[in-house]
Amino acid sequence: MLKPFCGSLVLFFCLAQLASAKIWIADANPGDTGADFKTIQAAHDGASAGDTIYCVGSAQSLGDATFTKKLTIIGPGYFLTQNANLQANPSSAKLGQLTFNKGSEGSVIIGCEIQGAFAINTSNISIVRNYLSYGNASSSIGLAPQIGNILVQGNFIMNSGYLGYGQAIQTGGYDGPIILTNNYINCVGGSAYSIAFSSTDNATIENNVIVGNITCYNSTFQNNIIISGTFSGTGNGIFNNICNSNQFSNTNGNIPNTDTSTVFVNTGTTDGKYQLKAGSPAKGAGIGGVDIGMFGGMNPYVLSGVPPIPSVFYFTAPFYGSKSQGLQVHIKAKVNN
């Protein structure tokens, strides 16, 4: 069973790094923005292990990168034009294909829009509060064989299942532990899978909203909402899930054959519409009385994946000031959990 404090510890250690390591700025916006780097690869190459890289929102991508050192990557979040009063700059920090190789153990990436494939070839990597929008016949997140301590928490993961193939997250075998919690995961198509874990993996899959086929083995699968797709695999502990069909029987707290229009608010922003509506059968129906779905449990999904650091959501300033009155700047900021 998922330890309830795992995700919180990851974010705590991330914040601790901000106080002790060097901070760099990566900004793909054109012109001289005063940033340290224009691409994420240059930022990686220029930083030292343990440093933090802030990625500024932009219409331009910071590009691809291969990581071989421990870094914390922080963006401003995503869907920022939809969910109001979160950031003054509504642009997301866009990254391309990311590869985490040996030496990058302990890295954390938070609050970014990842437009390419995310390849994990080493252990101890945390993917927290990101928008993964890669659509192809391969995996949005792909794990190499025989790695472990992988945390995928609070993300919005979309893979269009190109030509009926592809996976939102796929493992290479003999991986674990893998913690997949409080995500929205969507990959549909004839032979596409939202979750494609091998028979030799060890995973905890908890408090997710899933659209598409699922296969997992010897894993804990609990407090999830399946909107559509099949479920296969053996040796799993399956508890307190809601599904649209008969993927599970009505034992162990599972609720099959549920009309999902009765579960979610179904209106509003891209991620906000998956909040539970009043009277939802998912309210309080999870293990320990928590809500089922991505907004339930100990580490609920955060709208727009805003990172757990203070943010400025409103900023105005005149083009010039005066010696007597100075420069009248108006700022509104908030603390994010």
Residue pairs with C-beta under 8 A, 6 or more apart in sequence:
1 204
1 220
1 222
1 287
2 179
2 181
2 204
2 206
2 220
4 297
4 298
4 299
5 298
6 151
6 179
7 128
7 151
7 153
7 154
7 179
7 181
7 182
7 298
7 299
8 298
8 299
10 108
10 126
10 128
10 151
10 153
11 110
11 128
11 308
13 108
14 72
14 74
14 108
14 110
14 308
15 308
15 309
17 50
17 52
17 72
18 52
18 72
18 309
20 50
21 48
21 50
21 51
21 52
21 72
22 47
22 48
22 51
22 52
23 51
23 52
23 53
23 54
24 36
24 37
24 43
24 46
24 47
24 51
24 52
24 53
24 54
25 34
25 35
25 36
25 37
25 53
25 54
25 56
26 35
26 36
26 37
26 38
26 39
26 40
26 42
26 43
26 53
26 54
26 55
26 56
26 62
26 93
27 33
27 35
27 37
27 38
27 55
27 56
27 58
28 38
28 39
28 56
28 58
28 60
28 61
28 62
28 63
28 94
29 56
29 58
29 59
29 60
30 60
33 56
35 56
36 43
36 46
37 43
37 46
37 53
38 62
39 62
39 63
39 65
40 53
40 55
40 62
40 63
40 64
40 65
40 73
40 95
40 96
40 98
41 63
41 64
41 65
41 66
43 53
43 62
43 65
44 53
44 65
44 66
44 67
44 68
44 69
44 71
47 53
47 69
47 71
48 69
49 69
49 70
49 71
49 103
50 70
50 71
51 71
51 72
52 71
52 72
52 73
52 74
53 71
53 72
53 73
53 74
54 74
54 75
55 62
55 73
55 74
55 75
55 76
55 93
55 95
55 112
56 76
56 89
56 93
57 75
57 76
57 80
57 87
57 89
57 90
57 91
57 92
57 93
58 91
58 93
58 94
59 91
60 94
61 94
61 95
61 96
61 115
62 93
62 94
62 95
62 96
63 95
63 96
64 95
64 96
64 97
64 98
64 116
65 95
65 96
65 97
65 98
65 99
66 98
66 99
66 101
67 98
67 99
67 100
67 101
67 103
67 104
67 107
68 101
68 102
68 103
68 104
69 103
69 104
69 107
70 103
70 104
70 105
70 106
70 107
71 104
71 107
72 107
72 108
72 109
72 110
73 95
73 107
73 108
73 109
73 110
73 112
74 110
74 111
74 112
74 307
74 309
75 92
75 93
75 95
75 110
75 111
75 112
75 113
75 130
75 307
76 87
76 89
76 91
76 92
76 93
76 111
76 306
76 307
76 311
77 86
77 87
77 92
77 111
77 129
77 304
77 305
77 306
77 307
78 92
78 111
78 112
78 113
78 130
78 131
78 156
78 304
78 305
79 92
79 131
79 156
79 269
79 270
79 271
79 303
79 304
79 305
80 86
80 87
80 89
80 90
80 91
80 92
80 304
81 90
82 269
82 270
82 272
82 304
83 269
83 271
83 272
83 303
83 304
85 313
85 314
85 332
85 334
86 303
86 304
86 306
86 311
86 313
87 306
87 311
87 312
87 313
88 312
88 313
88 314
88 315
92 112
92 113
92 131
93 111
93 112
93 113
94 112
94 113
94 115
95 112
95 113
95 114
95 115
95 116
96 114
96 115
96 116
97 116
97 117
97 118
97 119
98 109
98 114
98 116
98 117
98 118
98 119
99 119
99 121
100 107
100 119
100 120
100 121
100 122
100 125
101 121
101 122
102 121
102 122
103 122
104 122
104 125
105 122
105 123
105 124
105 125
106 124
107 124
107 125
107 126
108 125
108 126
108 128
109 126
109 127
109 128
109 130
110 128
110 129
110 130
110 305
110 307
110 308
111 129
111 130
111 305
111 306
111 307
112 130
112 131
113 130
113 131
113 133
114 130
114 131
114 132
114 133
114 134
115 133
115 134
116 134
117 134
117 136
117 138
117 139
117 140
117 142
118 127
118 132
118 134
118 140
118 141
118 142
119 142
119 144
120 141
120 142
120 143
120 144
120 147
120 150
121 144
121 147
122 144
122 147
123 147
123 148
123 149
123 150
124 148
124 149
124 150
125 149
125 150
125 151
126 150
126 151
126 153
127 141
127 150
127 151
127 152
127 153
127 155
128 151
128 153
128 154
128 155
129 153
129 154
129 155
129 302
129 305
129 306
129 307
130 155
130 156
130 305
131 155
131 156
131 158
131 305
132 140
132 141
132 155
132 156
132 157
132 158
132 159
132 168
133 158
134 140
134 158
134 159
135 158
135 159
135 160
135 161
135 162
135 166
136 159
136 160
136 162
136 166
137 162
137 163
137 165
137 166
138 166
138 167
139 159
139 166
139 167
139 168
139 169
139 170
139 196
140 157
140 158
140 159
140 166
140 167
140 168
140 169
140 187
141 152
141 157
141 168
141 169
141 170
142 167
142 169
142 170
142 172
143 150
143 169
143 170
143 171
143 172
143 175
143 178
144 172
145 171
145 172
145 173
145 174
145 175
146 172
146 173
146 174
146 175
147 172
147 175
148 175
148 176
148 177
148 178
148 202
149 177
150 175
150 177
150 178
150 179
151 179
151 181
152 169
152 178
152 179
152 180
152 181
152 183
153 179
153 180
153 181
153 182
153 183
153 299
154 181
154 182
154 183
154 294
154 299
154 300
154 301
154 302
154 305
155 183
155 184
155 305
156 183
156 184
156 270
156 271
156 305
157 168
157 169
157 183
157 184
157 185
157 186
157 187
158 168
158 186
158 187
159 166
159 167
159 168
159 186
159 187
159 192
159 194
160 166
160 187
160 189
161 187
161 188
161 189
161 192
161 212
162 189
163 189
164 189
164 190
164 191
164 192
165 189
165 190
165 191
165 192
166 187
166 189
166 192
166 193
167 187
167 192
167 193
167 194
167 195
167 196
168 185
168 186
168 187
168 193
168 194
168 195
168 212
169 180
169 185
169 194
169 195
169 196
170 193
170 196
170 197
171 178
171 196
171 197
171 198
171 201
172 198
173 198
173 199
173 200
173 201
174 198
174 200
174 201
175 197
175 198
175 200
175 201
175 202
176 201
176 202
176 203
177 202
177 203
177 204
178 197
178 201
178 202
178 203
178 204
179 203
179 204
179 206
180 195
180 203
180 204
180 205
180 206
180 208
181 204
181 205
181 206
181 207
181 208
181 297
181 299
182 206
182 207
182 208
182 294
182 295
182 296
182 297
182 299
182 300
182 301
183 208
183 209
183 294
183 301
184 208
184 209
184 271
184 274
184 294
184 301
185 194
185 195
185 208
185 209
185 210
185 211
185 212
186 194
186 210
186 211
186 212
187 193
187 194
187 211
187 212
188 194
188 211
188 212
188 228
188 229
189 212
192 212
192 213
193 212
193 213
193 214
193 215
194 210
194 211
194 212
194 213
194 214
194 229
195 205
195 210
195 213
195 214
195 215
195 216
196 215
197 203
197 215
197 216
197 217
197 219
197 233
198 217
199 217
199 218
199 233
199 234
200 217
201 216
201 217
201 218
201 219
202 218
202 219
203 216
203 219
203 220
204 219
204 220
205 216
205 219
205 220
205 221
205 222
205 224
206 220
206 221
206 222
206 223
206 224
206 297
207 222
207 223
207 224
207 286
207 290
207 292
207 293
207 294
207 296
207 297
207 300
208 224
208 225
208 293
208 294
209 224
209 225
209 227
209 274
209 293
209 294
210 224
210 225
210 226
210 227
210 229
211 227
211 228
211 229
212 228
212 229
213 229
213 230
213 231
213 232
214 226
214 229
214 230
214 231
214 232
214 233
215 231
215 232
215 233
216 233
216 236
217 233
217 234
217 235
217 236
218 234
218 235
218 236
219 233
219 235
219 236
219 237
220 236
220 237
220 239
221 236
221 237
221 238
221 239
221 241
222 237
222 238
222 239
222 240
222 241
222 286
222 287
223 239
223 240
223 241
223 286
223 287
223 290
223 292
223 293
223 296
223 297
224 241
224 242
224 292
224 293
225 241
225 242
225 243
225 260
225 263
225 282
225 292
225 293
225 294
226 241
226 242
226 243
226 244
226 247
227 244
227 260
228 244
228 245
229 247
230 247
231 243
231 247
231 248
238 248
238 252
238 254
239 252
239 253
239 254
239 287
240 252
240 253
240 254
240 285
240 286
240 287
240 292
241 247
241 248
241 253
241 254
241 255
241 292
242 254
242 255
242 258
242 260
242 263
242 281
242 282
242 285
242 292
242 293
243 254
243 255
243 256
243 257
243 258
244 257
244 258
244 259
244 260
245 256
245 257
246 256
246 257
247 256
248 254
248 256
249 256
250 256
253 285
253 286
253 287
255 281
255 285
258 281
262 277
262 279
262 280
262 281
263 276
263 277
263 280
263 281
263 282
263 293
264 273
264 274
264 275
264 276
264 277
264 280
265 272
265 273
265 274
265 275
265 276
265 277
266 273
266 277
267 273
268 275
269 303
271 301
271 303
271 304
272 303
274 293
274 294
274 295
274 301
275 295
276 282
276 283
276 291
276 293
276 295
276 296
282 291
282 292
282 293
282 296
283 291
284 290
284 291
285 291
285 292
286 292
286 296
286 297
290 296
290 297
290 298
291 297
294 300
294 301
295 301
302 336
302 337
306 336
307 336
308 336
308 337
309 336
310 333
310 334
310 335
310 336
311 333
311 334
311 336
312 331
312 332
312 333
313 332
313 333
313 334
314 330
314 331
314 332
315 329
315 330
315 331
315 332
316 329
316 330
317 327
317 328
317 329
317 330
318 327
318 328
320 327
321 327
321 328
